[in-house]
């Protein structure tokens, strides 16, 4: 018994000597993210990690594993859920196969600007929080991509111009959208975009100006049609088990840093929209305002998809749309 007491006293003395309290030992968190370091989402997370380390006095440090280097994008949520890592980032609508409500922000033309996207997130957040809670996860913050535009190797004036084109998809909603416009969808993650175009695996895509510029889209497409289809979001989640191991002061420090990351991330996204679109132009891509005929055809498809989504999303979807102000 004396040996045990002496050992505990020694450990306590070591903790005090290191400036820590027993039960609040330093935690080093590995954090997988799906996007490269130059992506503004990853840059925002790097600032978040710095803020956490500073606010907790080094008690919590976050090591970022970007570009799917630790876990591939589709694996990240379950890696956090399974305790392989305590924190991670992923694309919200990637989970739409699990629950349709996760895909609300990728519904074509439901929210097409930042004000609408923020209103939609305010409606979506409590529902997503409840769903993730059941899996032992807690959302920390979410940041949108710029409005999604259409990248092609030719001018697109009507929906018919897209028929038969090999189309990059990044979630189930975009895959369905591609099918409805008569294109042939293929799932391709962001780091693999240049290779997919180089090998003719895909010929067109809908994505943000950020992804287009970062992947040097001018090497493989000629036109960017600014259809502003939707503003999908990334989300950062933490394991509730890992979070609860922290003392209350440390928990609050992380939540405060997360709130700052969300606010900062939305502003970064807005800035990205204009800056990255300008970069596309500077590198020779023809930036096009979509024709009225093209937009009418795309919005008709979007309205059809929303009706189907309502059925799949059930009560949660109805609750979300009511809060968002859409019947």
Secondary structure as the mmCIF struct_conf table of DSSP 4:
data_model
#
loop_
_struct_conf.conf_type_id
_struct_conf.id
_struct_conf.beg_label_comp_id
_struct_conf.beg_label_asym_id
_struct_conf.beg_label_seq_id
_struct_conf.end_label_comp_id
_struct_conf.end_label_asym_id
_struct_conf.end_label_seq_id
HELX_RH_AL_P HELX_RH_AL_P1 UNK A 2 UNK A 17
TURN_TY1_P TURN_TY1_P1 UNK A 18 UNK A 19
TURN_TY1_P TURN_TY1_P2 UNK A 22 UNK A 23
STRN STRN1 UNK A 27 UNK A 32
BEND BEND1 UNK A 34 UNK A 35
TURN_TY1_P TURN_TY1_P3 UNK A 37 UNK A 38
BEND BEND2 UNK A 39 UNK A 39
HELX_RH_AL_P HELX_RH_AL_P2 UNK A 40 UNK A 55
TURN_TY1_P TURN_TY1_P4 UNK A 56 UNK A 58
BEND BEND3 UNK A 59 UNK A 59
STRN STRN2 UNK A 60 UNK A 65
TURN_TY1_P TURN_TY1_P5 UNK A 67 UNK A 68
BEND BEND4 UNK A 69 UNK A 71
HELX_RH_3T_P HELX_RH_3T_P1 UNK A 73 UNK A 75
HELX_RH_AL_P HELX_RH_AL_P3 UNK A 76 UNK A 81
TURN_TY1_P TURN_TY1_P6 UNK A 82 UNK A 83
BEND BEND5 UNK A 84 UNK A 86
STRN STRN3 UNK A 87 UNK A 91
HELX_RH_3T_P HELX_RH_3T_P2 UNK A 92 UNK A 95
TURN_TY1_P TURN_TY1_P7 UNK A 96 UNK A 98
HELX_RH_3T_P HELX_RH_3T_P3 UNK A 100 UNK A 106
BEND BEND6 UNK A 107 UNK A 107
TURN_TY1_P TURN_TY1_P8 UNK A 108 UNK A 110
BEND BEND7 UNK A 111 UNK A 111
BEND BEND8 UNK A 113 UNK A 113
HELX_RH_AL_P HELX_RH_AL_P4 UNK A 114 UNK A 133
TURN_TY1_P TURN_TY1_P9 UNK A 134 UNK A 136
STRN STRN4 UNK A 137 UNK A 144
HELX_LH_PP_P HELX_LH_PP_P1 UNK A 145 UNK A 148
STRN STRN5 UNK A 149 UNK A 152
BEND BEND9 UNK A 153 UNK A 154
BEND BEND10 UNK A 158 UNK A 158
HELX_RH_3T_P HELX_RH_3T_P4 UNK A 159 UNK A 162
TURN_TY1_P TURN_TY1_P10 UNK A 163 UNK A 164
STRN STRN6 UNK A 166 UNK A 169
BEND BEND11 UNK A 170 UNK A 171
HELX_RH_AL_P HELX_RH_AL_P5 UNK A 172 UNK A 180
TURN_TY1_P TURN_TY1_P11 UNK A 181 UNK A 182
STRN STRN7 UNK A 184 UNK A 187
HELX_RH_3T_P HELX_RH_3T_P5 UNK A 190 UNK A 192
HELX_RH_AL_P HELX_RH_AL_P6 UNK A 193 UNK A 198
TURN_TY1_P TURN_TY1_P12 UNK A 199 UNK A 200
BEND BEND12 UNK A 201 UNK A 201
BEND BEND13 UNK A 203 UNK A 203
STRN STRN8 UNK A 204 UNK A 207
HELX_RH_AL_P HELX_RH_AL_P7 UNK A 209 UNK A 214
TURN_TY1_P TURN_TY1_P13 UNK A 215 UNK A 216
HELX_RH_3T_P HELX_RH_3T_P6 UNK A 217 UNK A 219
TURN_TY1_P TURN_TY1_P14 UNK A 220 UNK A 220
BEND BEND14 UNK A 222 UNK A 222
STRN STRN9 UNK A 223 UNK A 225
STRN STRN10 UNK A 233 UNK A 239
HELX_RH_AL_P HELX_RH_AL_P8 UNK A 240 UNK A 244
TURN_TY1_P TURN_TY1_P15 UNK A 245 UNK A 245
BEND BEND15 UNK A 246 UNK A 246
HELX_RH_AL_P HELX_RH_AL_P9 UNK A 248 UNK A 282
TURN_TY1_P TURN_TY1_P16 UNK A 283 UNK A 284
STRN STRN11 UNK A 286 UNK A 288
HELX_LH_PP_P HELX_LH_PP_P2 UNK A 289 UNK A 291
HELX_RH_AL_P HELX_RH_AL_P10 UNK A 292 UNK A 324
TURN_TY1_P TURN_TY1_P17 UNK A 325 UNK A 325
#
